[in-house]
Amino acid sequence: LVGSEMCIRDRDAMNDTAELKNPLHIGTIESLCTVKLQEIVQRFRKEHPQVRIQITIGSPERLIQKMEHNELDVIYILDTPRWNKNWVKVMEKAEPVIFVSAPNYKLAGKKNIEVEEILNAPFYLTERNANYRQALEQELALHKQTLSPVLECSDTAFIKKMLKTGKGLSYLPLFVVEKDIEEGKIAKLDVKDIDITMYRQVFYHANKYMTKEMEKFIEYCQM
């Protein structure tokens, strides 16, 4: 019996130190893929080069549907808090969404900007199915206001380039523009009465077998 227990412990130790090789299929949204996921995947690839990683980009609703059909191992989304008894949530972190412009834009640096002051500005926004775009429109509706963007694009990197021309505004998650703000390339606008927070969340399905690859990916997301 003692010998059998030693064999089991030795086998478990080997499994813990074995090189990861199983494929990993991640579902995420465009803004997270561009900013947060890039760093995670780079670290994962450096430490586990034999793992083939597949990334699917879509809306939270589409990714959740794929997860429930066992088409994705893990999903990494930005949304209002989600919960379902069939899902395992392993991370939830608050992410404010903010109004931004170029540092030389006329409203940059002004305190307590009224909502009405920004509505006539040219806006570069994500597409209507982006959840933080929907949240903004709902919030504006409470103020009996609407917003008509001059440009809609799912690529937040392109929106940032447009912002830097100094001719318009946008509304983006802080993590998308945080580095640019620190470097003085983009300015955060102090707009009154609009305060929206989304949450970065990582899920897998409760019926999904937790592989070592999934476990390691989740660990990197939580750092």
C-alpha positions in Angstrom: 0.0 0.0 0.0 2.8 2.4 0.9 4.5 1.6 -2.5 1.2 2.3 -4.3 0.9 5.6 -2.6 4.4 6.6 -3.5 3.8 5.7 -7.2 0.6 7.9 -7.2 2.6 10.8 -5.6 5.4 10.3 -8.1 2.9 10.3 -11.0 1.2 13.4 -9.8 4.5 15.2 -9.4 5.4 14.3 -13.0 2.0 15.6 -14.2 2.6 18.9 -12.4 6.0 19.4 -14.0 5.3 18.0 -17.5 5.4 20.4 -20.4 1.9 21.7 -21.3 0.9 20.6 -24.8 -2.9 20.5 -25.1 -4.5 23.2 -27.3 -6.3 26.1 -25.6 -9.3 28.0 -27.1 -10.0 31.4 -25.7 -12.9 33.6 -26.4 -12.6 37.4 -25.8 -13.8 40.8 -27.0 -11.8 43.1 -29.3 -10.6 45.7 -26.7 -9.4 43.0 -24.3 -7.6 41.2 -27.1 -5.8 44.3 -28.2 -4.6 45.3 -24.7 -4.9 42.8 -21.9 -4.8 39.5 -23.7 -1.8 40.3 -25.7 0.4 40.4 -22.6 -1.1 37.3 -21.2 -0.6 35.3 -24.4 3.0 36.5 -24.8 3.8 35.3 -21.3 2.0 32.0 -21.9 3.8 31.4 -25.1 7.2 32.1 -23.5 6.6 29.6 -20.7 4.6 27.0 -22.6 5.7 27.2 -26.3 4.2 23.8 -27.2 0.6 24.9 -26.5 -1.4 25.9 -29.6 -3.6 28.8 -28.7 -6.7 29.8 -30.7 -8.5 33.1 -30.0 -12.1 33.8 -31.0 -13.3 37.4 -30.9 -17.0 38.3 -30.5 -19.6 39.9 -28.3 -20.1 38.7 -24.8 -23.4 37.1 -25.8 -21.8 35.2 -28.7 -18.9 34.0 -26.6 -21.1 32.8 -23.8 -23.2 30.9 -26.3 -20.0 29.2 -27.7 -18.9 28.4 -24.1 -22.2 26.7 -23.4 -21.8 24.6 -26.5 -18.3 23.5 -25.5 -16.7 25.4 -28.4 -14.5 27.5 -26.1 -12.4 26.5 -23.1 -12.4 29.9 -21.3 -14.0 33.3 -22.0 -12.5 36.6 -21.0 -15.1 39.4 -21.4 -15.9 43.0 -20.4 -19.5 43.4 -19.3 -21.9 44.1 -16.5 -21.5 41.4 -13.8 -22.7 38.1 -15.2 -23.7 35.0 -13.3 -25.2 31.6 -14.1 -25.3 28.4 -12.1 -23.7 26.5 -15.0 -20.7 28.8 -15.2 -17.6 29.1 -13.0 -16.4 32.7 -12.6 -12.8 32.8 -11.7 -12.2 36.6 -12.0 -14.1 39.8 -11.8 -12.3 43.2 -11.8 -13.9 46.6 -12.1 -13.0 48.8 -15.1 -14.3 52.4 -15.4 -15.3 53.7 -18.9 -14.3 57.3 -19.6 -14.6 60.1 -22.0 -11.3 60.9 -23.7 -9.8 63.4 -26.2 -6.5 64.6 -27.5 -4.7 66.7 -24.8 -5.0 69.8 -27.0 -8.8 69.4 -27.5 -10.8 72.5 -26.2 -12.5 70.5 -23.3 -9.3 68.8 -22.1 -8.4 70.0 -18.6 -11.8 71.6 -17.9 -13.5 70.6 -14.7 -17.1 69.4 -14.3 -18.0 69.3 -18.0 -21.7 69.3 -18.6 -23.1 66.5 -20.7 -24.6 69.0 -23.1 -21.1 70.4 -23.9 -19.8 67.1 -25.3 -22.9 66.0 -27.3 -22.2 68.3 -30.3 -18.6 67.2 -30.6 -17.5 64.7 -33.3 -17.5 61.3 -31.6 -15.6 58.2 -32.6 -17.3 55.2 -31.0 -17.3 51.5 -30.9 -20.1 49.8 -32.7 -23.6 49.7 -31.2 -23.3 46.0 -30.0 -20.4 47.0 -27.7 -21.8 46.8 -24.2 -20.2 50.0 -22.9 -21.5 51.8 -25.9 -25.0 50.5 -25.1 -24.5 51.5 -21.4 -23.6 55.1 -22.5 -26.7 55.4 -24.7 -28.9 54.2 -21.9 -27.4 56.7 -19.5 -27.8 59.5 -21.9 -31.4 58.5 -22.4 -32.0 59.1 -18.7 -30.8 62.6 -19.3 -33.1 62.8 -22.4 -30.1 63.1 -24.6 -28.8 61.1 -27.6 -25.4 60.8 -29.3 -24.7 60.6 -33.1 -21.1 59.5 -33.8 -19.3 60.6 -36.9 -17.4 57.3 -36.9 -18.2 53.8 -35.6 -15.5 51.2 -35.5 -14.8 47.9 -33.6 -11.1 48.6 -33.6 -10.2 50.6 -30.5 -6.6 51.1 -31.8 -8.0 52.9 -34.8 -10.2 55.0 -32.6 -7.2 56.0 -30.5 -5.4 57.1 -33.7 -8.4 59.3 -34.7 -8.5 60.8 -31.2 -4.8 61.9 -31.5 -5.7 64.1 -34.4 -7.4 66.4 -31.9 -10.7 66.7 -33.7 -13.0 64.5 -31.7 -13.9 62.6 -28.6 -14.5 59.0 -27.6 -15.8 56.8 -24.8 -13.6 53.9 -23.9 -12.6 51.6 -21.1 -9.8 53.1 -19.0 -7.5 50.1 -19.6 -7.6 50.8 -23.4 -6.2 54.3 -23.0 -4.4 54.2 -19.6 -0.9 54.1 -21.1 -1.7 56.9 -23.5 -3.0 59.1 -20.7 0.2 58.4 -18.6 2.3 59.3 -21.7 0.3 62.5 -22.3 -1.0 61.4 -25.7 -4.7 61.2 -24.7 -6.6 63.2 -22.0 -9.3 62.0 -19.7 -12.3 64.4 -19.7 -14.1 65.3 -16.5 -17.7 64.9 -17.5 -20.4 65.3 -14.9 -23.2 62.8 -14.2 -22.0 60.0 -16.4 -20.3 57.3 -14.3 -20.2 53.8 -15.9 -18.2 50.8 -14.7 -17.8 47.5 -16.5 -16.1 44.4 -15.2 -13.4 42.2 -16.7 -14.6 38.6 -16.1 -13.2 35.2 -16.8 -15.5 32.1 -17.0 -15.5 28.5 -18.0 -18.4 26.1 -18.1 -19.1 24.1 -14.9 -19.1 20.9 -17.0 -15.8 21.6 -18.6 -12.8 19.6 -17.5 -10.2 22.0 -16.1 -7.0 21.3 -18.0 -3.6 22.4 -16.9 -3.6 24.8 -19.8 -6.8 26.4 -18.7 -5.5 26.6 -15.1 -2.3 28.4 -16.2 -4.2 30.9 -18.4 -6.6 31.8 -15.6 -3.6 32.2 -13.3 -2.0 34.7 -15.7 -5.3 36.6 -16.1 -5.5 37.1 -12.3 -2.0 38.7 -12.1 
